[in-house]
Amino acid sequence: MDKNKANVPKLRFPGFTDPWEQRKVCELIEDYIEKTEIQNQYPVLTSSQQKGIVFQEDYFADRQVTTNDNVGYFILPKGYFTYRSRSDTNLFVFNRNDIIHRGIISYYYPVFCVKDTDSNFFLRRINFGMNSQLAMAAEGTGQHVLSLSKFKNMITTVPSLPEQKQIGLLFEHLDHLITLHQRKLKHLQDKKKGLLQKMFPKDGEDFPEIRFPGFTDPWEQRKMGEMTCLITKGTTPIDKSGNGNINFVKIENIDSSSGEINISSKISEEEHNGYLKRSQLQENDILFSIAGTLGRVTSVNKGILPANTNQALAIIRLKTGCLEYVKTYLKGKAVSDFIKKNPTIGAQPNLSLEQVGNLNIDLPSFKEQQEIGTFFNELDHLITLHQRKLNHLQEQKKALLQQMFV
C-alpha cells in the first residue's frame, strides 16, 4: 500500500488532503515539573480511567488516599496532561486537567503540556489507536510501568495544525454532549431511586411519605402467592443448538435498566409444547430473576410470543393487582432488602419459588396502584430514551474516531 494513502483517514473536513505525518511524541509535548512545597498546597486530584481528572475526595467517597505528607507531589495546572504510569492491566489512559486552576497529584503521574499541537486533538490522539503501542513500551511483568521518557520516544501520526483544531473541536463538542446526557440520565436514575423509597411505606408502616392527591387510606400487605394464579419457572432445553422458531428468554436478554427483552436464543416447537410446556409464556406475565443475577424484572409483551424461559426466571402470573405497580414494587427497596437477606447460596445465589410466593407486597387501592404504576412506567420510558440517546452518541463518537484518525 502507498505510504501516503496509509496516512490518510477515511473521513476528513473539506479542504484537507495532505497525508498525516509521523512525529515523535517528544516533538509534540514538554515535561512540566513543579512540586508542592507545603502540605495540601492545592486540592488533591486523581486521574481515573472512566471519569478523567477528578477531586480525590469525591472519587474515594470523601476520603483522601494519599499519604499524610503530600509535600513533593506534582502540581497539575489547568490544561495540562497526566496519566497513571503504573497499570495492572497494561491499559494507560491520559487525562487533561479541565476542572481546577491548579491541583496536586501523586508523583506516579507524570505531568506534561503540548507544544505546537492542538490540545483537544492530542487528548483524543493518544487515547485512540495507540493502546497496543503504549502496552509494548511499558516495562515490568506484574505491574506494568510506562515512563514519560518511553512515552516521549513513541511515534504517532498527526495532521496539520488547522486540521488538528477542526478535529479537536468536533470531539470536544461531542464529549461535552455525552457528558450532558450522562448527567441527565444519572439525575433521572437518582430521582427514580429516591421516589421508590418515598412512594412506598417504610417497613412496619401503613402510609408512604409521598402520595398522589386524593389518596389517604392506609396500605395493606399481601403475599405474592395470594395475588397470583401461577408462580413457576422453566428448565434448560435439552437441545443446545439454539435452533427453532420459539423465542427463549434468559436473564441476559433482559436489559437491567429498561427491562426490554432482546431475544438471542430459540427452541423448537416440540420442546415448547413438550417438556417445557409448564413455562410457556403469556402476555403480561412478570419475569423475575431468581438465580445468578437476582431481582431483574420485566413483563412479557405479545410481540415476543410464542416464547419460553429457563429456571433462572420465575414466571409470575397475576390474578389481582396492577401489573405495572407490581413490577415497580419488585424493583423497589423492600424487595431488594428481601433478596439480600434471603438468597440460598450454592454454586450461585438463588431464590426458591416458595420464597417468591412468600414475598410481602405493600398494596394501596387498585386505583392508586394504577397511578403509581403509570408514573414509574413513564419515568422508565424517559430513562430508556435518555439511555438510547447516550448510547447513540457514544457509538457515533466511536465510529468517528475510527474514520477520522490514522
Secondary structure, DSSP 8 states (H G I E B T S, - for coil): --HHHHTS-SS--TT--S--EEEEGGGTEEE---B-SSTTSS-BEEEETTTEEEEHHHHTTS---S-S--TT-EEEETT-EEE-SEESSS---EEE--S-SEEEE-TTS-EEEESSS-HHHHHHHHHSS-HHHHHHH-B-SSSEE--HHHHHT-EEEE--HHHHHHHHHHHHHHHHHHHHHHHHHHHHHHHHHHHHHHSS--TT-SS-SS--TT--S--EEEEGGGGEEEEEE----S--S--SSEEEE-GGGB-TTT--B---EEE-HHHHHTTTGGG---TT-EEEE-BSSTT-EEE--GGG-SEEE-TTEEEEEESSS-HHHHHHHHTSHHHHHHHHHS-EESSSEE--HHHHHT-EEEE--HHHHHHHHHHHHHHHHHHHHHHHHHHHHHHHHHHHHHHH--
